[in-house]
Amino acid sequence: MRLIKQTYIYTSVSLIPVLVIGSLFAFFIIEYISYEETDEFLTYEMERLVRYHKENNDLPDFHKVADIIPDLKLEQPVFKDTLLLESGDNEMVPHRELRFSINHNGRDFTIVIRHLLLGRDDIAQGTIFIITGLIFLIGVFLMLTLNIVAGRIWHPFYKTLIKITHYKIGSPPPNFEQTTIDEFSQLNSTLHSFLKKITDDFQHNKEFNENASHELQTHLAVIKANAGKLLGEDKEAAHLEELNKIYSAATKLSQIQKSLLLLSKINNREFNNNEKINFTNIFEGSLETFEEVAALREIKIAKETDACSIFMDAGLAEILVNNLIKNAVKHNIQNGFISVKLTSKNLTVENSGPLFSGNPEVLLQRFSKGKNGNTGIGLAIVKEICEVYKFKISYAISETNHHKIEIIFEQK
């Protein structure tokens, strides 16, 4: 969720109690003002009637007041609320009533005057209209203000975010935009230091791997060449066995070194030629490559493929498929089977295999060892590629020792 939307949500939530309290406050204020204005009007009417009596020595007409009660004297004017039946609507309507006494010709009379009073339901309705209007105005004002403020204040942050998003490991650290906001300036400075350190470490690590790989390959090639030469010349069985072990170990070490270098390159995201590729063609090409090897061990291959296009590096796609098929052939049994299924959403490779006890997921880890002692770098490479492209990979073994690897492609 975007920052501006989060701001809208938190602001709206924080305004809820304010609006509730404000609504109650507005209700009681309107009610108070209504009473004040009504009482003020009734007081004015009382003073006018008293003045009329003094000037004319006469009581007001009945149609000008609510009631005239003879022989009733009040020491002070009295305000009270009352309900009167409205004949037109046939409902009780609230009124404010004022009673005061006048002495006329030696006789006390109590004059009753009334005025229509705003009902609480009318006040509540008016309050709702007012608050609704305020909510609309405040909402529009906040949206405009927050958008303008966010656009100006957060501009350096978004510029920094864009540069970080497009930054690739191994490239020079980006130059961030200068800003007068201290927090963003400190953020840019810290990020620049981090990225510079990451870039330097990446370059040093890359150079070390390349140099180490070159040196190891050179010396391994010398060992293999000399071992091969001795194998061709030495005819003693004991020497031949030892030399064969040396040659096999050097060959395996060379393969491991290449796999580790490949893993390092994948970890460093050095394969970044991503494009939309025909994964089906790559998959079928890999199957053809291993068909002859599988036939030598009398392994039957059943395939089911659909059209599948994926956005990824073509080289990594080939490495992924080759390692999966190679693993299924290598860790199979004589007269076994391999069943592969490719759809637009997932790839499944199932094969017969030797007995395995334990959690099969460990076979996806680097340097996990199978029963024959082989290191699990091949599947570790597959897992690493899946992590790069956010594919989901799972490894399961059934009770009948059927090994099943499933890869679910990310759907965009």
C-alpha positions, -999 to 999 in steps of 0.1 A, spaced: 0 0 0 13 34 -9 24 59 17 -2 85 7 -30 58 11 -16 49 45 -17 85 55 -54 88 43 -63 58 64 -46 68 96 -59 104 93 -94 92 87 -92 68 116 -78 95 139 -106 118 129 -134 94 139 -133 102 177 -128 139 168 -160 138 147 -179 119 173 -170 143 201 -175 172 177 -210 160 168 -220 158 205 -205 192 211 -223 207 182 -256 191 193 -254 205 228 -242 239 215 -272 241 191 -295 231 218 -281 256 242 -283 284 216 -319 274 208 -329 277 245 -310 310 249 -326 325 219 -361 313 228 -357 325 264 -345 358 252 -375 362 229 -399 352 257 -383 376 281 -386 404 255 -423 395 250 -428 396 288 -413 430 291 -433 442 262 -466 430 278 -457 445 312 -449 478 295 -482 476 276 -501 470 309 -484 500 325 -491 523 296 -527 512 290 -537 496 324 -552 467 304 -544 431 301 -533 417 267 -559 401 245 -562 363 248 -552 357 212 -519 374 219 -509 352 248 -512 315 255 -533 318 286 -543 342 314 -548 326 348 -566 348 374 -559 348 411 -525 332 407 -494 351 417 -458 341 409 -429 357 428 -406 353 399 -410 345 361 -408 308 355 -395 291 324 -405 255 316 -407 230 287 -440 217 275 -454 196 247 -484 207 227 -504 187 202 -500 200 167 -534 195 151 -521 196 115 -495 168 120 -512 152 150 -480 150 170 -466 165 201 -444 195 195 -420 209 221 -426 245 232 -408 268 257 -432 284 282 -428 315 303 -452 324 332 -452 357 350 -476 377 372 -493 411 367 -514 430 393 -543 444 375 -568 466 395 -557 450 427 -561 415 414 -532 391 405 -531 375 370 -506 350 357 -498 355 320 -486 324 300 -467 329 268 -451 302 246 -428 298 217 -420 269 195 -388 251 205 -364 231 184 -369 194 192 -339 172 199 -346 152 168 -346 184 148 -313 194 164 -298 159 158 -309 161 121 -293 195 118 -262 184 135 -259 154 111 -263 177 81 -236 201 95 -212 173 104 -217 156 70 -209 188 52 -178 193 74 -166 158 67 -169 164 30 -151 197 32 -124 184 56 -120 153 34 -115 173 2 -92 197 20 -71 169 35 -68 151 2 -57 182 -16 -34 193 12 -18 158 17 -13 154 -20 4 187 -23 25 183 9 34 147 0 43 157 -35 67 184 -23 80 171 10 84 134 -1 98 142 -35 134 136 -25 124 103 -9 107 90 -40 136 101 -62 159 80 -38 135 51 -40 135 51 -78 173 51 -79 176 23 -54 149 2 -73 169 5 -105 203 0 -89 221 -32 -99 247 -49 -78 281 -43 -93 273 -9 -108 286 23 -92 264 37 -64 239 63 -76 242 100 -68 212 110 -47 194 143 -51 204 170 -26 177 180 -2 172 205 26 153 180 47 177 167 73 162 132 77 162 126 39 197 140 36 209 116 63 190 87 46 207 95 13 241 97 29 237 64 48 224 46 17 253 59 -4 277 45 22 260 12 23 258 8 -15 294 18 -19 304 -9 7 282 -34 -11 297 -25 -45 333 -28 -32 326 -61 -15 309 -74 -46 338 -65 -68 363 -80 -44 343 -112 -41 339 -114 -79 376 -109 -85 385 -134 -58 361 -160 -73 374 -155 -108 410 -156 -97 405 -186 -75 386 -204 -102 413 -197 -128 441 -209 -105 422 -240 -94 412 -249 -130 448 -245 -141 462 -268 -114 434 -293 -118 441 -294 -155 478 -301 -148 468 -329 -123 444 -344 -147 468 -342 -176 496 -358 -157 473 -385 -142 460 -393 -177 495 -395 -190 506 -419 -162 474 -440 -168 485 -444 -204 521 -453 -195 519 -472 -162 508 -508 -166 509 -519 -129 474 -526 -116 480 -511 -82 493 -479 -97 465 -478 -122 439 -479 -94 455 -451 -74 460 -430 -105 424 -436 -115 413 -424 -81 434 -392 -85 420 -386 -119 384 -391 -107 389 -369 -77 404 -342 -98 375 -344 -123 349 -343 -96 367 -314 -79 368 -295 -112 330 -301 -116 323 -289 -80 345 -258 -85 325 -249 -117 292 -255 -99 303 -233 -70 314 -205 -93 280 -208 -110 262 -206 -77 282 -175 -68 273 -158 -101 236 -167 -95 238 -153 -60 254 -121 -73 226 -117 -99 252 -117 -127 226 -134 -151 204 -104 -159 196 -109 -196 159 -114 -188 135 -118 -216 104 -137 -226 117 -171 -236 100 -203 -250 106 -225 -220 90 -255 -238 117 -256 -265 145 -254 -239 128 -282 -219 124 -305 -249 160 -299 -260 172 -309 -226 152 -341 -227 167 -350 -260 202 -345 -246 196 -370 -218 176 -396 -237 207 -415 -248 221 -416 -212 187 -428 -199 184 -455 -226 218 -469 -215 203 -476 -180 169 -487 -196 151 -458 -180 118 -450 -197 109 -413 -201 73 -402 -203 67 -366 -211 37 -342 -213 44 -307 -224 22 -276 -231 31 -242 -244 50 -223 -217 67 -189 -219 86 -174 -190 104 -141 -184 139 -151 -173 175 -155 -185 177 -181 -212 210 -194 -199 196 -199 -164 165 -216 -178 187 -241 -196 208 -247 -164 177 -252 -144 162 -278 -167 195 -296 -173 201 -300 -136 166 -313 -130 168 -339 -158 203 -349 -149 194 -354 -113 164 -376 -123 187 -397 -146 217 -399 -122 197 -408 -91 175 -434 -107 175 -471 -107 181 -497 -135 149 -502 -155 134 -471 -138 112 -444 -151 111 -406 -155 78 -387 -158 79 -350 -167 50 -326 -171 52 -290 -182 23 -266 -182 22 -228 -184 20 -227 -146 43 -254 -133 70 -280 -141 69 -315 -125 97 -341 -127 90 -375 -111 113 -405 -112 120 -438 -95 149 -438 -72 167 -455 -43 153 -458 -8 156 -425 11 147 -419 48 144 -384 61 132 -350 49 136 -348 11 137 -310 13 173 -313 26 183 -326 -8 177 -291 -21 204 -277 2 239 -270 -8 264 -299 -1 236 -323 10 248 -359 5 229 -387 -9 234 -424 -2 263 -427 -26 280 -396 -12 274 -373 -41 270 -336 -31 237 -319 -39 251 -289 -57 229 -295 -88 196 -292 -69 211 -263 -49 216 -245 -82 180 -252 -92 168 -239 -58 189 -208 -61 175 -200 -96 140 -205 -83 147 -180 -55 160 -155 -80 127 -156 -100 105 -163 -70 94 -197 -82 81 -221 -56 100 -255 -55 91 -286 -35 107 -320 -32 86 -350 -21 92 -388 -19 63 -412 -19 62 -445 0 71 -463 -33 103 -442 -35 90 -420 -63 110 -388 -62 89 -357 -72 102 -322 -78 76 -295 -86 83 -259 -96 55 -234 -97 62 -204 -118 54 -170 -105 23 -156 -121 24 -119 -129 
